[in-house]
Amino acid sequence: MADKKIAVVTGGNKGVGHGACRLLAEAGVRVVLTARDEGRGRATAEKLRSGGLDVRFHQLDITDSESARRLGLYLAEEFGRLDILINNAAILTDRSLTSLTLDLDTLTNMMDTNLYGPLRVSQALIPLLKKSPAGRIVNVSSWFGSMAEMTGGGCAAYRMSKAALNALTQIMAEDLRGTSVTVNAACPGWVRSDMGGAGASKSLEEGADTPVWLALQDKGGPNKGFFQDRKPHPW
């Protein structure tokens, strides 16, 4: 176990998170799949284990600071460190809403999950990531959060939350300079998932490729970057 990297993936029971759990485990990483729904999370972890992959489940509600704290305690007791955190869990509930029609309750809920959630979990787990020789935080963002691509209407709260997540990525990377921990953001692209829909162009694993590529970087890898298809993407 000492030779294996330890990874946490939030929202790992479906979508890009599920793809990331599979790719990490196939790369020889011990994966802690987390999800808010315990039944679905355990079922997904068991399915991956049945294929010979080193995946276990721990319940996590990223909107609950106490839940994040409990995850940190579990990881400290079980492994004593953490090497990889992929902040993947997110919601999109405002497809038709513009800044002119958006209600503040929707925006508040979106921010609580898509921005405050990654912040809560990161703050809880950074002490363990600092114990890794190459700690990696990867925030799963979106081109919808790119300030260079703020065109078209709809998804106002989602766009704001992902733009804020991109800002958090840069701020946290600066705050962790001088440590072993890097922080990057990744856009998975248009993925066939509950969020992306059945007509999307990428599979779960294809969407997870760039987040996992960033997560597996050794010392000297990229820091404070935003990537899609393993290439820099404009902030």
C-alpha positions as CSV (number, residue, x, y, z in Angstrom):
1,M,0.0,0.0,0.0
2,A,2.9,2.4,0.7
3,D,3.9,2.3,-2.9
4,K,0.4,3.2,-4.2
5,K,-0.9,6.7,-4.7
6,I,-4.1,7.5,-2.8
7,A,-6.8,9.5,-4.6
8,V,-10.1,11.0,-3.6
9,V,-12.7,11.7,-6.3
10,T,-15.8,13.7,-5.4
11,G,-19.0,12.8,-7.2
12,G,-17.4,9.5,-8.3
13,N,-20.6,7.5,-8.7
14,K,-21.4,8.9,-12.1
15,G,-20.2,11.0,-15.0
16,V,-16.7,12.3,-15.3
17,G,-16.1,11.3,-11.7
18,H,-16.9,7.7,-12.5
19,G,-14.6,7.8,-15.5
20,A,-11.8,9.3,-13.3
21,C,-12.1,6.6,-10.7
22,R,-11.7,4.0,-13.4
23,L,-8.8,5.6,-15.1
24,L,-6.9,6.2,-11.8
25,A,-7.5,2.7,-10.6
26,E,-6.4,1.3,-13.9
27,A,-3.2,3.3,-13.5
28,G,-2.5,1.6,-10.2
29,V,-3.9,4.2,-7.8
30,R,-5.9,3.3,-4.7
31,V,-9.1,5.3,-5.2
32,V,-11.6,6.5,-2.6
33,L,-14.8,7.1,-4.5
34,T,-17.0,9.6,-2.7
35,A,-20.6,10.5,-3.3
36,R,-23.5,12.1,-1.4
37,D,-25.8,9.1,-2.1
38,E,-24.4,6.2,-0.1
39,G,-26.3,3.5,-1.9
40,R,-25.3,4.6,-5.4
41,G,-21.8,5.3,-4.3
42,R,-21.3,1.9,-2.8
43,A,-22.8,0.2,-5.8
44,T,-20.5,2.0,-8.2
45,A,-17.4,1.2,-6.1
46,E,-18.4,-2.4,-5.9
47,K,-18.9,-2.6,-9.6
48,L,-15.4,-1.2,-10.2
49,R,-14.0,-3.6,-7.6
50,S,-15.6,-6.6,-9.3
51,G,-13.5,-5.7,-12.3
52,G,-10.3,-6.0,-10.2
53,L,-9.8,-2.3,-9.5
54,D,-8.7,-0.9,-6.2
55,V,-11.6,1.3,-5.3
56,R,-13.4,1.8,-2.0
57,F,-16.3,4.1,-1.0
58,H,-16.7,6.8,1.6
59,Q,-19.8,9.0,1.9
60,L,-19.3,12.7,1.3
61,D,-21.6,15.6,1.0
62,I,-19.5,18.5,-0.3
63,T,-22.0,21.0,1.0
64,D,-21.4,19.9,4.6
65,S,-18.2,20.9,6.3
66,E,-18.6,18.1,8.9
67,S,-18.9,15.5,6.2
68,A,-15.6,16.8,4.7
69,R,-14.0,16.7,8.1
70,R,-15.1,13.1,8.6
71,L,-13.5,12.1,5.3
72,G,-10.3,13.7,6.4
73,L,-10.3,11.8,9.6
74,Y,-10.9,8.5,7.7
75,L,-8.1,9.2,5.3
76,A,-5.7,10.1,8.1
77,E,-6.4,6.9,10.0
78,E,-6.5,4.6,7.0
79,F,-3.6,6.0,4.9
80,G,-1.9,8.8,6.8
81,R,-1.7,11.0,3.6
82,L,-3.4,11.8,0.4
83,D,-1.8,12.2,-3.0
84,I,-4.6,13.2,-5.3
85,L,-7.9,15.2,-4.9
86,I,-10.2,15.5,-7.9
87,N,-12.9,18.0,-7.1
88,N,-15.5,16.8,-9.6
89,A,-18.9,16.9,-7.9
90,A,-21.1,19.7,-9.4
91,I,-24.7,20.6,-10.3
92,L,-26.2,22.3,-13.3
93,T,-29.9,23.4,-12.7
94,D,-30.2,26.7,-14.6
95,R,-29.9,25.8,-18.3
96,S,-32.5,28.3,-19.4
97,L,-31.8,31.1,-16.9
98,T,-29.9,34.3,-17.9
99,S,-28.5,36.9,-15.5
100,L,-31.8,38.8,-16.1
101,T,-34.0,35.8,-15.0
102,L,-31.8,34.0,-12.5
103,D,-33.2,33.8,-9.0
104,L,-30.8,34.1,-6.1
105,D,-31.8,30.8,-4.5
106,T,-30.6,29.0,-7.6
107,L,-27.4,30.9,-7.7
108,T,-26.8,30.3,-4.0
109,N,-27.3,26.5,-4.4
110,M,-25.0,26.4,-7.4
111,M,-22.3,28.3,-5.6
112,D,-22.6,26.1,-2.5
113,T,-21.9,23.0,-4.6
114,N,-19.7,24.1,-7.4
115,L,-17.5,26.6,-5.6
116,Y,-17.8,26.3,-1.8
117,G,-17.9,22.5,-2.1
118,P,-14.4,22.2,-3.6
119,L,-13.1,24.8,-1.2
120,R,-14.6,22.9,1.8
121,V,-13.1,19.6,0.7
122,S,-9.7,21.1,-0.2
123,Q,-9.4,22.9,3.1
124,A,-10.2,19.6,4.9
125,L,-7.7,17.5,2.9
126,I,-4.8,19.8,2.2
127,P,-3.0,18.8,5.5
128,L,-3.0,15.3,4.1
129,L,-2.0,16.4,0.6
130,K,1.0,18.2,2.1
131,K,2.3,14.9,3.4
132,S,2.5,13.6,-0.2
133,P,5.8,14.1,-2.2
134,A,3.6,15.3,-5.1
135,G,0.1,16.3,-3.9
136,R,-2.3,17.2,-6.7
137,I,-5.6,19.1,-6.6
138,V,-7.6,19.1,-9.8
139,N,-10.8,21.1,-10.0
140,V,-13.1,19.9,-12.8
141,S,-14.2,23.1,-14.4
142,S,-15.8,24.0,-17.7
143,W,-15.3,26.2,-20.8
144,F,-18.5,27.8,-19.5
145,G,-16.3,29.3,-16.8
146,S,-13.7,30.8,-19.2
147,M,-13.8,34.6,-19.2
148,A,-12.6,34.4,-22.8
149,E,-15.7,32.4,-23.9
150,M,-18.6,34.3,-22.1
151,T,-20.9,34.2,-25.2
152,G,-24.5,33.0,-25.6
153,G,-27.3,32.9,-23.1
154,G,-28.4,30.5,-20.4
155,C,-26.7,28.7,-17.6
156,A,-25.9,32.0,-15.8
157,A,-25.4,30.6,-12.3
158,Y,-23.4,27.6,-13.6
159,R,-21.1,30.0,-15.6
160,M,-20.6,32.2,-12.6
161,S,-19.8,29.2,-10.4
162,K,-17.2,27.8,-12.8
163,A,-15.6,31.2,-13.4
164,A,-15.3,31.5,-9.6
165,L,-13.9,28.0,-9.4
166,N,-11.2,29.0,-11.9
167,A,-10.4,31.9,-9.7
168,L,-10.2,29.7,-6.7
169,T,-7.8,27.4,-8.6
170,Q,-5.4,30.2,-9.2
171,I,-5.7,31.7,-5.7
172,M,-5.2,28.3,-4.0
173,A,-2.2,27.5,-6.2
174,E,-0.6,30.7,-5.1
175,D,-1.4,30.0,-1.4
176,L,0.3,26.6,-1.7
177,R,3.5,27.7,-3.5
178,G,6.5,26.4,-1.7
179,T,4.7,23.2,-0.7
180,S,4.5,19.8,-2.6
181,V,0.9,20.5,-3.7
182,T,-0.1,21.9,-7.1
183,V,-3.6,23.1,-8.1
184,N,-5.0,23.0,-11.6
185,A,-8.3,23.2,-13.4
186,A,-9.5,20.9,-16.2
187,C,-12.3,21.2,-18.7
188,P,-13.6,17.7,-19.6
189,G,-15.4,18.9,-22.7
190,W,-18.9,17.7,-23.8
191,V,-19.4,14.3,-22.1
192,R,-22.1,11.7,-22.4
193,S,-23.5,12.0,-18.8
194,D,-26.5,13.2,-16.9
195,M,-25.2,16.7,-17.3
196,G,-23.9,16.5,-20.9
197,G,-26.7,14.4,-22.4
198,A,-26.7,11.3,-24.6
199,G,-25.7,13.2,-27.7
200,A,-22.4,14.5,-26.3
201,S,-19.2,13.7,-28.2
202,K,-17.0,12.2,-25.4
203,S,-17.3,9.1,-23.2
204,L,-16.9,9.3,-19.5
205,E,-13.3,8.1,-19.7
206,E,-12.5,10.6,-22.5
207,G,-13.9,13.4,-20.4
208,A,-11.9,12.2,-17.4
209,D,-8.6,11.9,-19.4
210,T,-7.3,15.5,-18.7
211,P,-8.2,15.6,-15.0
212,V,-6.5,12.2,-14.5
213,W,-3.5,13.3,-16.6
214,L,-3.1,16.3,-14.3
215,A,-3.6,14.2,-11.2
216,L,-0.8,11.8,-12.2
217,Q,1.8,14.4,-12.8
218,D,5.1,13.9,-11.0
219,K,7.2,16.6,-9.3
220,G,7.7,19.6,-11.6
221,G,4.3,19.2,-13.3
222,P,2.0,22.1,-14.2
223,N,0.6,24.4,-11.6
224,K,-2.0,27.1,-11.7
225,G,-3.2,26.1,-15.1
226,F,-6.4,25.5,-16.9
227,F,-6.4,22.6,-19.4
228,Q,-8.6,20.8,-22.0
229,D,-7.5,17.8,-24.0
230,R,-4.1,18.0,-22.1
231,K,-3.5,21.5,-23.6
232,P,-3.7,24.9,-22.0
233,H,-7.2,26.5,-22.2
234,P,-7.8,30.3,-21.9
235,W,-9.0,31.4,-18.4
